[in-house]
Amino acid sequence: MDPGLCGTCRHAKRIETARSTFWMCQRAADEPRVFAKYPRLPVVGCGGYEGREIG
Ligand code: SF4
């Protein structure tokens, strides 16, 4: 599964289980109204995206 933007976002955390891989948005903890904890993938547009290399 291609996670889209979450794949390179510093706020994303990949969670692997025996059955599948989830991508958890860590911004959802602070802004649950804006961000889904487990966004529907692939994420193609996100106002909270920040690349991992930045900062
Ligand atoms: S901020 Fe957006 S791109 Fe980043 S992990 Fe959350 S949903 Fe994915």
Residues whose N, C-alpha, C, O or C-beta is under 5 A from the ligand:
A	BS01	SF4	L5 C6 C9 H11 A12 M24 C25 R27 P39 V43 C46 G48 Y49
